[in-house]
Amino acid sequence: MAGLYDNIHAKRKRIAAGSGEKMKKKGAKGAPTAKNFRQAAKTAKKRSKK
């Protein structure tokens, strides 16, 4: 199951490849809300500092 950040990175990759898509603006219908990002942060894997 892909999470919020997986979906964002996949779309950025498609855009960079020339798909013609655009990222939704903050607050637009269907765009992730602040609540969505807070929820994703709870389940995110912690990255080790080097």
HELIX and SHEET records of a PDB file:
HELIX    1   1 LEU A    4  ALA A   16  1                                  13    
HELIX    2   2 ALA A   34  THR A   43  1                                  10    
END                                                                             
